[in-house]
Amino acid sequence: MELLRPADVGALLAALRSGAVPLGGGAGLMSAAFADAWGRITADLGGLGLDRAVDGRVGAMVPLSRMAASCAGRPAIAQAVAATGHPGVRRLITVGGVLGARSPRADLPVALAASGATVSVLDAADGTVRELSPLDLWTLPGPFAVLSVDLGPAAPGVYRRFTGHQTIAPSLVSVAAVRRPDGGITVCVGAGLPRPRLVEPDRLPGPDELLDDGEASAGYRHRIMRLLVAEACEALTTGPAGLPSGPQRAAAPLGDGPTCAGPRADGPTCAAPGTDVVVDGTARPVPDGSRPTDSLAWWLRDHGHRAVKVGCEEGTCGACTVSLNGEPVPSCLVPVARLRAGDRVDTAATLADRPAGRAVIGALAEAAAVQCGFCTPGVLVSCGSWMDRHGGLPADEDDIRDLLAGHLCRCGGLAAAAHVLRGVCPADTETDADAAAIPDADADADTDTATGADDRREVTA
């Protein structure tokens, strides 16, 4: 696969006409969970200045985790963003990547369509930049690239979805409802249809129009759709618009997770200028990008950083979480070709040597909240990175659970971890527990042999 890096819209247009597929956050390229197929050539949009959000217009390369400010007054969009993946995935996937994939089961397009949003698109067919409804993306016959999104006017709204129990579970049915200035309600339904559609609340698609597959029958989807539309419309007419009804908690924050009033501790929060990538304090040459489908997770392990565990390779389990320029991300979804000079990558091995890491280790060890240890390095990165930025972990257990969203423990130990990590700060644990160590970073639970990287990938997959 060839990776192109267009420097302007003209170069992007040439790349699209040569058959390049636009690359958003990289998650679609790295995981079959986000896209069905990719071309031989990809075009990295990272050099086009599309990573800014101003006055309700969001650039295509803005990660979903940075949309919070732009979503003010637009609760339907905010809830759809919060429902997408988990915090680690939202730090990687971009607005343009989600819309460009044209997945009928994605959360964001449904909420944008109901909110009257418009999408700025470079259409390779005629070379023009066009403003379209998010639903019009499904009608474009040729290559295109999303440049930005205008979120539309602020308005009361609700987003609802019905899905399975997986960490990253595409919706079976999704519904967005937004109140118009004339008092009417605009409803968009998705997931259960081949593509999202604007509908009248009292004239929903029938079972003969809905998907019928191994996940759910058309009749089941129809009943769920009717229920979700009725609930969303009722919330807009009788209750506080935009707030979830029923027993569920409000949507988690769209940024790093729960807020913390503790003091900010020293820690890497941004990339430093340079000519190399800094991994656990050691400078390494920037990868040449010749193999863009190599993941950061495997690149790190191939260079001896065995504190990075590889599990699902779809961004679901959290075992491979590393800190990339201060942000915890699943490294299996980061194309190594996207690394830039000055980027800083910290694994659990480095975080374990800092006060924040020692505090997390001490709390987990004292409460015997570690079992097989495979998930522990990822948990350490998420918690340690949070303490580096805020000085201590949140005191509320539900906020800790939000912080650990995206980490799976097959031993069932995360409940105990969430309980003992409440309010932990480095100053609280400067005791003998500081000498505690995470499970040996080199004693992997996966199949490390001398058979080579390709064999390891096959076994892990």
N, C-alpha and C positions, 0 to 999 in steps of 0.2 A: 504494500500500500504506500502511495506517495502522499506526502503532506505538503500543501502549499500554504504560504503565509502572505496573502495579498495585503498591500500597504494602503490601498485606496479602493473606492467603489469601482473604478474602471478595471483594476486588476481582479477584483472579485467577480465582476461580470465575465471577464475572460475565463476565469477559473470555472465558473458555473457552466459556461458554454463548452468547456472542454470535458465536462462530465463530473466535476468535483461535487461532493456532497458537503454542505456547510457543517462545520464542527462547532457545536455550542460549548457546553461545559465538559464534554468528553464522556459523560456517562453512557450515552447511546453507543459510542464507539467501543467502549470497554465491556459492555454487558448486554447479553441478549435480552435482559429484562426490560430494556428501554427502547430497542429498535429491532425491526425484523431483518433488515439488510442494509449494508453500507457498500458504497462503490469502491472502485480501486483507488480513486483519488479523493482526498478530503481537503477542504479549505478551512484553515484556522482563522476565525474572525477576530482573534485577540488583538491584532494590531490596527484595528479600524476605529478605535476610540468609542466603541459602543458599550462601554462599561459604566455609564453615568445615568443617573435618574434625576430629572429636574421638572418640577411643577407638574407632576402627574404623567410625564412621558418617561418611559423606562427603556434604556438601551437593551439591545438583544443579548449582550454579554453580561448583564447584571444577574448575579446569582439570586435565586429565590429568597435566600436568607437576608438579602439587602433590600427587599421590597417593602419593608414594614412602613417606612416613612411615606412612601408613595401611596400606600393603601389606606391612609387616614381618611375616614369618612366613607370608605368603600368596604364594608364588612363582608360582603359576599366574596370579593376577591381575596381579602385577607384570610378568610376561612378556607378558601380553596388552596391557597399557598400553604397554609399550615397543615392541610390534609395530604400534601404531596410528600411521599417518602418519609424520611425522618431528618432530624437536624443536620446530620453529617452529609446526607445526600443533597439537602437544600443548599448547603454551602458550595456545592459543585455544579449542579445543573442550572442552566441559565434560562431566562425568559425565551430567548430565541430558539434554544435547543428544544424546549418543551413544545412551542408552537410549530417549529419547523418539522418535528417528527410527525405531526398530524395524527396522533394517536386518538382514536375515538373515546378511549377510556381515561385520558388525561383529565385532571381536575381543572386546571387553569383556563382552558378555552371556554368551558361551559360558563364559568363565572364572568369572564371577560365579555362574552357575547350578550349575556343578560344585562350587563352594566353599560352597554353601548360603546364599548371600547373599539378602537380602530388600530390596525396593524400596518406599519410602514414596511413595504416589501419591495425588494429589487427583483423584478421579473426578467429572467434571462431571455424570454421569448421576444420581447420588444425593447429590452434595455432600459425600461423606465422604472421609476420608483413610484409605487402606487399605494394609496391608503385604502385598506380593505377591512371589512368585518372579519373577525377571527373565523367565522364560519365559511367565508369565501376562500380560505386557504385550501379547502378540500376540492375546489373547482379549478385550481391552477393546473394546467396540463403539463407544463414543462418545469425545468429547474428554477428555483427561487431561493432567496435568502431573506429572512426576517431581519430588519434593521432596528426597529424600535416599536414600542407599543404606547399609544395614548390610552390611559385607563378610563377615560370618560369622566363625567361629572360625579361628584360625591352624591351618594343616595343610600337610603336604608336598604339592606339586602340580607339574604340568607343563602348559605350553601349547605347542601345535605348530600351525603353519599352513603351507599350501602356496599359493604365489601366483606371479604373473608378475614381470617385471623392472622395472616402472614404479616411480617414486619413491613414489607413493601407489597401491598396487595392492590392491584388495579380494581377500580370500582366495577360492580355489577350494574349499578344504576347510580346516576348522579343528577342533581337538580340544583339550579340556581334561580332565585327569585329576587327581583329588584323592584322597588316601588318607583313609579314614574312621577314626574311633577304633577300630572293631571289626576293622580290618585290611583291609577290603574297599576297592575303588576305585570312586569315582563318576566316570563319563565323560559328557561332554556333547559333541555334535558339531554343527557349524554350517557355514554357507557353502554346502555342497552340497545343503542342504535348503531348502524354502520358509521354514522357521523353525528355530531351534536345538532340539535334543531331547536329553533324558537317555536313555542307552542302556546296555545290558549290554555289557561288552567283547567277549563271545563271541556277541552277537546284534546285529549292526550292520544298519542299513537296507540293503536290497538295491538294485540298480541301478534297479529300477522305481520306487523312491521318491525318487531323487535327480534333481537338475536336469540337463537335457540341452540345452545351448545352444551358441552359437558359440564360447564360451571353452573348454569341455571337455565331453566326452561323459559320460553317466551311468556307463558302465563304467569310464572313466578315473578319475572321482571316487571310485568305489567302491574301486578298487585303492589309490588314495592314502589314502583313509580307513582302510582296514585296516592299511596300513603305519604311519600316524601313531599310531593307537590302540595297536598293538603296541609301537611305540617308546616311547610315553608310559608305558604300563604297565610295561614293562621298566625304564625309568628309575626308577620308584617302588619297584620290588621288588628291584633289584640294584645301583643306583648312587646317587650323592648326589642326593636328591630335589630337584627344582627347577632342576638345572643342565642347560644344553643339552648334548646328546651330539653326537658327531661333530666336524668341523673348525671349525664356526662359533664365533664369539666369544660371550661372555656378553652378555646384553642391555645396551644402553647405559643410563647413568643416566637416571632419569625426570625430573630437573630440567633445569638449563641445559645439562648435558653433562658432560664429564670434570672431575674435581676438580683444583684447582691450589693448591699450597702457597705461591705467591708472595704478596707483599704486596698489600693492597687499594689500588688507585689511586682518586683522586677521580673521580667520575663520577655521573651521574644514576641513582639506583636506585629512586626512588619519585616519585610525583606530589606537587607542592607545592600547598597550598591557593591558590585564586584564583577569578577569575570567567571566565577565558579558557583556551583551549588554547594551550600554548606549543609552537610548531613552529620548530625550529632557532633557538631563543632569541627568537623574535618572537611576541608575544601575538596570537592570532586569536580572534574570537568563537566560542563553542561553536556548532556546527551546530544548527539548529533541529529536526532530526529529521523534517522533512517528507518526505524521500525516503530511507527507511531502507535501500533496496537500493543506494544509492550506496556504493561502497567507499572506504576511506581512501586507497587508492592513487590513484584518479582524483581525489579531492578535493584531495590534495596537488599533483598535477600541474596541476590546473585553477587552483591558486593559485601556480603558478610554481616548484614544487619539482621540478625536472626531474632531480635525481639519483635519483629513484625511477623505476625502469624497470618497465614492465608487460609481462609475457610471457604466461604460461599462463592467468592469472586463475582458477586452481583451487588455489593454494597448493602447487604442485608444483615450480616452477622456482627459486624463491627470489630472483628478480631484483628484486622489489618490497619486499624486507625492509627494515623500519625498526625503530628502537628505540622501543617504546611503554612509557613509565615504566620504562626500563632493561631491558626484555625484547625481544630480537629476534623479530619476528613477521612473517609474510607479510601485507602491508597490503591485498592484494586480498581477504582473507577477513575483514577488520575492517569491519563496517558503520559508516559515518561517524556514524550516529545514536547509536552507543554511546559516543562520546566524551563525557567529563564535564569540568566546570570543574576546572582544575588538572592535567589530563593533560598529559604532556610527550611530544612526538614529535620524535625526532632522525633525520635522514636521513644518508646518506653525506657530504653536503656539510658538515655540522657535525662529524661524526666525523673527517673528514680534517684538520681544524684542531687536533685534540687530539693529545697525545703518543702515545696508543694508536693512533690512526688513522695518524699519520705512521710509526709503527713498522711497521704492516702494509704500508703503501704502499711504504716503503723496501725491505722484504724481497721483496715481489713484483716491484718494478722491477729490483732488483739481479740477480735470478735470471731475468728475462724470463719470469715466470710469468703475464703478462697478454697475451692475444691480441686478440680483438675488443673486449673490455672490457664487454660487456653485463652479464655476471654479476658484475663486480668490485664495484660499489656494494653489492650484497647481501652479498657475502663480507666486505667491509670492515665493514659494520654488525655482522655476527655476531661477527667476531674482535675488533673494537674494543670492542663492548659487553662481551665476555668479559674483555678486559684492563682495562676500567674497573672491573670488579667484583673481579678477582683479581690484577691487577698484571702478569700475563704469560700467554702462551699455554702450554698443556701441552707437555711435552718429548717425549711419546710420539706418534709419527706416527699410530698408530691412534686415539688420542684426538682428534687434530686432525681426522681423517676423520669421527669422530662429531660434532665441533663443526660441520663443514661439511655434515652430512647435510641434505638438503633444498635444496641449491644444485646446479643443473645447469649444466655448461659444455659447450656444443655443440662448442667448439673442442678439448675434451679437455685443458684446462689445469689442472684441479683436482688432478691427481696431483702435478704440479710444485709447486703452491701448498701442498698438504699437507706436502710434503717441506721446503720452505724456511721454513715458518712455525713449525716446531718450536721451542718455548722462547723465541720472540721476546718481548722486553720493551721498553718505551719507552726505557729507559736504554741499550740496546744499539745503538740506531739514531739517536742524535742527531748525525747527520752531514749531509753534503750531500744524502743521500738524503731528508732531511726536505723538501726543496724539490720532490721528485717529486710529480706530480699524478695522480689517477685520470683516466681518460678524461673529456674535457670533459662536464660534467653536462648541458650544453645541446645537445651534438652527439649527438642520439639516433640509435640504430640502428633505432628503430621509425618509424612514419609520422606524424610531427608536421607537420601542415599547418594552414592557416588555415580548415579546413572545419568546425571546431567539435568539442566534446567528444563528441557523439553519434557523429559520423563516425569519430573516433579509436577509440571503443569497438568499433564494427563492424569496423574493419580489424584491430584487435588480436585480437578474438575469433576 
